[in-house]
Amino acid sequence: MERRQRVVVIGAGIGGLVAALRLAAAGLEVTVLERAARPGGKMRAVPVGGRPVEAGPTVFTMRWVFEEVFAEAGASLAERVRLSPAGILARHAWSAHERLDLFADPDASAAAIAQFAGAAEAEGYRRFCARAAEVYRTLEGPFIRSERPSPLDLGRRVGLWGLGGLWRIRPFATLWGALGDDFRDPRLRQLFGRYATYCGASPFEAPATLMLVAHVEQEGVWYVDGGLSRLAQAVADLAGERGAVLRFDTEAGRILTEGGRVTGVETADGARIPADAVVVNADVSALAAGLFGPEAARVTGPVRAAERSLSAVTFCVSARPEGFPLVRHNVFFSGDYRAEFEAIRRGGLPPDPTVYLCAQDRDDADAAPGGPERLLCLVNAPARGERPLTSQEIDRCATTMRARLAACGLALATEPGGVTTTPSGFEALFPATGGALYGRASHGWTATFRRPGARTRLPGLYLAGGSVHPGPGVPMAAQSGRIAADSLLADLGLSRASTRPWAGAATPGGTSMP
């Protein structure tokens, strides 16, 4: 019997998990190495007061990505993960008397904006929605679903009839500048400019194309029962069922090569695992820093500190909120958005931060669930994880966060046992990143094209994750895993058309310990 192709996936973040699932379902022998005790990477939960609090991404969009991933592996997303649609996308506040909800229904959002800021701003919102939809339609096929293009490649992919749309999405404008075409109210520019932070960027430097995030949310935001860490576990479980072996508490070391191509992986404890190909689901900074050996380090350049995306300070707490009607997703905006990002650009924490608060025991209803609630509070921070924040700086950050919440009418009575994660904490979790949560910052129109693609110069080595094409965020990172798997299969002469649909693993898979 012909030997099956062997693949090692380094990292069980969502990009690595999707790649492992796709390759195992195609009949390859897949081993996943993960240094943490469970899958998910940034899609993680931490225990607070005996209950898990989601400490990573909390907004689930682009459901179609995961529906396709599960279907291609012979399973159903809806049968594996319980999802429910969000009616309120987010509640926004600037003061105790300035609040605005955005809804899944664009007409309801337009009506709310008209009441909040006037009819002209509501019309501006409708124009903005149309532009955001055009950006998304222009980029989904040739960019989001495809391998990393160059600017010329992108022009060729959209074709002659798509060039007009490509030009109309204003790739050379900043998001903040483009928002001025539709909104005069600075609060609305602040609200929609915040979408740049979904990619770890400043709205004053990010390209206008990031307005596509608004369209993505309008297409549907979903509540995931158990949080996004549960979604990661569901992908890991399915990968195991399809034959992949997932080894947790196992740190990958050097990527082995011979004759100019990949031959396997050596773990941190010296064990050698032979492989015909390796998929690295780690930040590209870890590769460039030599964490996987000198041969792998040469496939990508370093990301300088000034080029890093945002980091964060997060507070996972159990608390009793008072004075503000929370929904699942809440944003409390700073008094001066430009000053906030200037402080971060200079390497400091903003004295008046914007605060994102995820109330994980709530949905669209204003009613409190009763008793202490699980909350994630997040403020943006510079990715300077090599220089740990002092205890005084962390205390000051907590104080300024509470002051911003209080200015909007919210007080939190917190229980003991909260978990705080700073940029240096994220650096420890994701080495060589400085705590950057989204890879290279999406600043300037060329930044997108500077992210590496799935294929590398080293034969047999492939990349996945939020620091590579098509970019950060849960669905995009998942899409990177699909692209990496498909590139690997094609290079092995095993295109998806030539591999069998999954009909049972050739060997049993699952999770294993080192």
ZAMARGU-4260 file (C-alpha; in steps of 0.2 Angstrom, whole numbers, plus 5000, padded with zeros to 4 digits):
<rodrens>
0) 5000/5000/5000 | 5007/5017/4995 | 5012/5027/5010 | 5001/5042/5015 | 5008/5059/5014
5) 5013/5065/5032 | 5009/5083/5037 | 5014/5092/5054 | 5004/5107/5059 | 5012/5118/5071
10) 4999/5127/5082 | 4981/5124/5085 | 4974/5141/5082 | 4960/5142/5071 | 4970/5143/5055
15) 4980/5127/5060 | 4964/5118/5065 | 4956/5121/5049 | 4971/5116/5039 | 4972/5100/5049
20) 4954/5096/5047 | 4955/5099/5028 | 4970/5089/5026 | 4965/5074/5037 | 4948/5074/5028
25) 4958/5073/5011 | 4966/5057/5018 | 4983/5064/5023 | 4992/5058/5039 | 4991/5074/5050
30) 4999/5078/5067 | 4995/5094/5076 | 5008/5101/5089 | 5001/5114/5101 | 5011/5121/5116
35) 4996/5125/5126 | 4984/5113/5135 | 4969/5115/5123 | 4965/5121/5106 | 4960/5139/5100
40) 4976/5150/5101 | 4969/5167/5104 | 4951/5159/5104 | 4953/5155/5123 | 4944/5156/5139
45) 4951/5159/5157 | 4943/5153/5173 | 4936/5167/5184 | 4926/5163/5199 | 4924/5145/5194
50) 4917/5150/5177 | 4925/5152/5160 | 4927/5169/5153 | 4931/5172/5135 | 4947/5181/5134
55) 4950/5182/5115 | 4938/5187/5101 | 4920/5187/5105 | 4912/5193/5088 | 4907/5179/5076
60) 4904/5184/5058 | 4906/5177/5041 | 4897/5161/5046 | 4898/5155/5028 | 4917/5151/5030
65) 4914/5138/5044 | 4898/5131/5036 | 4909/5127/5021 | 4924/5121/5031 | 4912/5109/5041
70) 4903/5104/5025 | 4919/5100/5015 | 4923/5088/5030 | 4906/5079/5029 | 4899/5088/5044
75) 4887/5102/5048 | 4891/5117/5058 | 4874/5119/5064 | 4874/5101/5072 | 4891/5104/5080
80) 4889/5122/5087 | 4874/5131/5093 | 4872/5148/5085 | 4859/5162/5087 | 4858/5178/5077
85) 4861/5195/5086 | 4848/5208/5084 | 4858/5221/5091 | 4876/5222/5084 | 4883/5233/5098
90) 4878/5247/5110 | 4889/5263/5109 | 4890/5276/5122 | 4900/5293/5123 | 4892/5299/5139
95) 4878/5295/5151 | 4866/5303/5139 | 4873/5299/5122 | 4869/5281/5117 | 4867/5273/5100
100) 4863/5255/5095 | 4867/5247/5078 | 4855/5233/5073 | 4856/5218/5061 | 4842/5227/5052
105) 4850/5242/5042 | 4833/5251/5042 | 4832/5250/5061 | 4850/5257/5062 | 4846/5271/5050
110) 4831/5276/5061 | 4842/5275/5077 | 4855/5286/5069 | 4842/5299/5063 | 4835/5300/5081
115) 4853/5301/5087 | 4861/5313/5075 | 4848/5319/5062 | 4841/5314/5045 | 4856/5319/5035
120) 4868/5307/5045 | 4855/5293/5043 | 4856/5296/5024 | 4875/5296/5026 | 4874/5279/5034
125) 4864/5272/5020 | 4878/5278/5008 | 4891/5271/5019 | 4882/5254/5019 | 4882/5254/5000
130) 4900/5258/4999 | 4905/5245/5012 | 4895/5232/5002 | 4904/5237/4986 | 4921/5235/4994
135) 4916/5218/5000 | 4909/5212/4984 | 4924/5218/4975 | 4937/5209/4986 | 4928/5193/4992
140) 4932/5182/4977 | 4949/5189/4971 | 4956/5192/4988 | 4947/5184/5003 | 4945/5167/4995
145) 4961/5167/4985 | 4979/5166/4987 | 4988/5182/4991 | 4989/5193/4976 | 5000/5207/4971
150) 4992/5223/4966 | 4994/5219/4948 | 4987/5201/4952 | 4972/5209/4961 | 4969/5220/4945
155) 4969/5205/4934 | 4958/5195/4945 | 4944/5208/4946 | 4945/5209/4927 | 4941/5224/4916
160) 4923/5225/4922 | 4929/5225/4940 | 4942/5239/4939 | 4929/5252/4941 | 4923/5245/4957
165) 4942/5243/4963 | 4944/5261/4960 | 4928/5266/4968 | 4933/5257/4985 | 4947/5271/4986
170) 4961/5259/4991 | 4973/5274/4993 | 4962/5284/5006 | 4962/5282/5025 | 4947/5275/5033
175) 4945/5291/5043 | 4946/5302/5028 | 4934/5291/5018 | 4921/5292/5033 | 4921/5311/5031
180) 4912/5309/5015 | 4897/5301/5023 | 4897/5308/5041 | 4898/5325/5048 | 4895/5320/5066
185) 4912/5316/5074 | 4904/5303/5085 | 4898/5293/5070 | 4916/5294/5062 | 4922/5287/5078
190) 4910/5273/5078 | 4913/5267/5061 | 4932/5271/5062 | 4933/5258/5076 | 4931/5245/5063
195) 4950/5247/5059 | 4954/5240/5077 | 4946/5224/5071 | 4962/5222/5061 | 4973/5230/5075
200) 4975/5246/5065 | 4972/5265/5068 | 4958/5272/5058 | 4969/5287/5055 | 4982/5276/5046
205) 4971/5261/5040 | 4965/5260/5022 | 4947/5264/5018 | 4944/5246/5012 | 4942/5241/5030
210) 4925/5248/5029 | 4920/5231/5023 | 4920/5226/5041 | 4903/5235/5043 | 4896/5225/5028
215) 4902/5209/5036 | 4893/5213/5052 | 4877/5218/5043 | 4877/5201/5035 | 4876/5193/5052
220) 4883/5193/5069 | 4880/5177/5079 | 4881/5172/5097 | 4890/5156/5099 | 4884/5145/5114
225) 4900/5142/5124 | 4909/5156/5116 | 4922/5156/5102 | 4933/5145/5111 | 4919/5132/5110
230) 4920/5134/5091 | 4938/5131/5091 | 4935/5115/5101 | 4922/5109/5088 | 4934/5111/5074
235) 4948/5102/5084 | 4935/5088/5088 | 4930/5086/5070 | 4949/5085/5064 | 4952/5071/5077
240) 4937/5062/5070 | 4944/5063/5053 | 4960/5056/5058 | 4971/5070/5064 | 4981/5067/5080
245) 4982/5083/5091 | 4996/5083/5103 | 4994/5097/5117 | 5007/5102/5129 | 5019/5099/5115
250) 5030/5113/5109 | 5037/5113/5092 | 5056/5117/5090 | 5066/5117/5074 | 5058/5113/5057
255) 5070/5100/5049 | 5076/5101/5031 | 5086/5090/5020 | 5091/5094/5002 | 5083/5111/5002
260) 5065/5105/5008 | 5056/5101/5024 | 5058/5084/5031 | 5049/5085/5048 | 5049/5094/5065
265) 5059/5092/5081 | 5049/5095/5097 | 5056/5106/5111 | 5060/5090/5120 | 5070/5082/5106
270) 5058/5071/5098 | 5058/5070/5079 | 5042/5069/5068 | 5045/5065/5050 | 5034/5075/5038
275) 5032/5078/5019 | 5025/5095/5023 | 5023/5107/5038 | 5010/5120/5041 | 5015/5134/5053
280) 5001/5142/5062 | 5011/5154/5072 | 5014/5173/5070 | 5027/5176/5056 | 5037/5186/5068
285) 5041/5169/5077 | 5047/5162/5061 | 5058/5177/5057 | 5065/5177/5075 | 5072/5159/5072
290) 5060/5150/5084 | 5058/5136/5072 | 5076/5136/5066 | 5087/5145/5054 | 5080/5137/5038
295) 5062/5142/5042 | 5068/5160/5047 | 5074/5164/5030 | 5056/5162/5022 | 5049/5179/5029
300) 5056/5195/5035 | 5054/5202/5052 | 5040/5214/5057 | 5048/5229/5065 | 5041/5236/5082
305) 5034/5251/5073 | 5025/5240/5060 | 5016/5229/5073 | 4997/5229/5075 | 4988/5234/5091
310) 4990/5224/5107 | 4978/5226/5122 | 4975/5226/5141 | 4961/5214/5145 | 4952/5212/5161
315) 4941/5196/5163 | 4931/5198/5178 | 4915/5193/5187 | 4905/5208/5192 | 4889/5216/5195
320) 4886/5230/5183 | 4875/5245/5188 | 4868/5260/5180 | 4870/5256/5161 | 4859/5244/5151
325) 4872/5232/5144 | 4869/5220/5129 | 4882/5207/5123 | 4893/5219/5114 | 4896/5237/5121
330) 4908/5251/5116 | 4912/5266/5127 | 4921/5279/5117 | 4935/5291/5123 | 4933/5309/5122
335) 4947/5312/5109 | 4949/5297/5097 | 4964/5305/5088 | 4973/5308/5105 | 4970/5290/5110
340) 4979/5283/5095 | 4993/5296/5096 | 4997/5290/5114 | 4997/5272/5108 | 5008/5277/5093
345) 5021/5285/5105 | 5021/5268/5115 | 5010/5273/5129 | 4993/5268/5136 | 4980/5281/5132
350) 4974/5292/5147 | 4956/5291/5141 | 4954/5274/5132 | 4939/5268/5122 | 4933/5252/5131
355) 4925/5237/5123 | 4915/5227/5135 | 4908/5210/5131 | 4894/5205/5143 | 4894/5186/5140
360) 4879/5181/5150 | 4868/5193/5140 | 4860/5194/5123 | 4849/5207/5115 | 4839/5209/5131
365) 4843/5223/5143 | 4838/5212/5158 | 4853/5207/5169 | 4854/5188/5171 | 4855/5190/5190
370) 4870/5188/5201 | 4888/5192/5195 | 4891/5192/5177 | 4905/5187/5166 | 4913/5202/5158
375) 4928/5205/5146 | 4934/5223/5146 | 4947/5228/5133 | 4957/5243/5130 | 4969/5245/5115
380) 4988/5246/5119 | 5004/5247/5110 | 5013/5231/5106 | 5028/5233/5117 | 5027/5217/5126
385) 5046/5216/5128 | 5044/5230/5141 | 5032/5224/5154 | 5020/5236/5161 | 5023/5241/5179
390) 5010/5237/5193 | 5007/5256/5194 | 5004/5257/5175 | 4992/5242/5176 | 4982/5250/5190
395) 4982/5267/5181 | 4975/5258/5166 | 4961/5250/5176 | 4957/5267/5184 | 4956/5276/5167
400) 4945/5262/5161 | 4933/5263/5175 | 4933/5282/5173 | 4927/5280/5155 | 4914/5268/5160
405) 4908/5280/5174 | 4907/5294/5162 | 4895/5284/5152 | 4885/5279/5168 | 4892/5262/5171
410) 4899/5256/5188 | 4906/5238/5190 | 4906/5230/5207 | 4919/5216/5204 | 4922/5200/5213
415) 4939/5194/5218 | 4949/5183/5206 | 4949/5193/5190 | 4962/5189/5176 | 4972/5204/5168
420) 4982/5201/5152 | 4994/5214/5146 | 5005/5215/5131 | 5019/5206/5139 | 5006/5192/5144
425) 5001/5191/5125 | 5020/5190/5121 | 5022/5176/5133 | 5007/5167/5125 | 5012/5171/5107
430) 5031/5173/5107 | 5041/5186/5096 | 5025/5196/5093 | 5028/5209/5106 | 5010/5206/5111
435) 5003/5212/5094 | 4987/5203/5091 | 4985/5204/5073 | 5002/5203/5065 | 5008/5217/5054
440) 4997/5233/5056 | 4985/5237/5041 | 4992/5254/5039 | 4994/5261/5021 | 4987/5253/5005
445) 5002/5242/5003 | 5001/5234/5020 | 4989/5220/5014 | 5001/5215/5001 | 5016/5214/5013
450) 5008/5199/5023 | 5015/5183/5017 | 5004/5170/5008 | 5002/5152/5011 | 5017/5146/5001
455) 5035/5150/5006 | 5052/5149/4997 | 5056/5133/5007 | 5048/5118/4998 | 5036/5109/5010
460) 5033/5124/5022 | 5016/5133/5022 | 5009/5147/5033 | 4992/5150/5041 | 4985/5161/5054
465) 4980/5179/5056 | 4997/5186/5052 | 4997/5180/5034 | 4985/5182/5020 | 4970/5186/5020
470) 4972/5194/5037 | 4967/5194/5055 | 4950/5190/5063 | 4943/5173/5066 | 4935/5170/5049
475) 4950/5177/5040 | 4962/5166/5050 | 4951/5151/5046 | 4951/5155/5028 | 4970/5156/5028
480) 4970/5138/5034 | 4959/5133/5020 | 4971/5142/5007 | 4986/5133/5015 | 4978/5116/5014
485) 4973/5118/4996 | 4990/5125/4991 | 4999/5110/5000 | 4987/5098/4991 | 4990/5106/4974
490) 5009/5105/4976 | 5008/5087/4981 | 4997/5084/4965 | 4982/5080/4976 | 4970/5094/4972
495) 4953/5093/4981 | 4945/5087/4965 | 4957/5072/4965 | 4955/5067/4984 | 4941/5057/4990
500) 4927/5065/5000 | 4929/5060/5018 | 4921/5042/5021 | 4930/5037/5037 | 4948/5040/5043
505) 4961/5027/5037 | 4968/5027/5055 | 4960/5033/5071 | 4964/5050/5076 | 4960/5061/5091
510) 4970/5070/5105 | 4985/5064/5113 | 4997/5070/5126 | 5016/5070/5124
</rodrens>
